[in-house]
Amino acid sequence: MSQFLKNAWQSFIAAGEMAQQENRLEDAAVYFQTALLEAHDCENVEQCFAITLDLLADTFQNLNRFEQAEEASLRSLRIKQNSEVFSKADVLRAMLKLSKIYYAQSKLGAAAYTTNRVLQLSEQTLGLDHPAVGFVARQLADLYSDLGSLKEAELLYQRAYSLQRNQFTIAV
């Protein structure tokens, strides 16, 4: 019994993942919420909280409960930004996920702001010519286009195209 109590977080995560696979999303949400309560007993508390919040955000997003997905995603992002356990790539992925949640809620301004931050951090972390920078530039261009900022969108589309062209030229 004491072994079960020690591993309660992992057990709830496993049950939630199984429920996700079986498309029982409401059950998965309950399991992940319970795992969140147990995360404080984990050996690596920050990792357990972030993992659980990411799974919860994904589940809420699949349930079209975007406000709850946003809240879980924001909490996960804050943990990743304030912890030395996570890499800059982990922070970038969390910010990109948050941007997609904003987009799904039609919060285009927040999505553009977050994606712009992802672009800046990608440039700093990966370099100006990295293919991932082109991918993020393209996403930001799409957002600016949706917002009606066509000049900014055009510049970003050109940049993304140039980075993609350079990637394929190097690969050939």
HELIX and SHEET records of a PDB file:
HELIX    1   1 SER A    2  LYS A    6  1                                   5    
HELIX    2   2 ALA A    8  GLN A   21  1                                  14    
HELIX    3   3 LEU A   25  GLU A   38  1                                  14    
HELIX    4   4 ALA A   39  ASP A   41  5                                   3    
HELIX    5   5 VAL A   45  ASN A   62  1                                  18    
HELIX    6   6 PHE A   66  GLN A   81  1                                  16    
HELIX    7   7 LYS A   88  ALA A  104  1                                  17    
HELIX    8   8 LEU A  108  LEU A  126  1                                  19    
HELIX    9   9 PRO A  131  LEU A  147  1                                  17    
HELIX   10  10 LEU A  150  ALA A  171  1                                  22    
END                                                                             
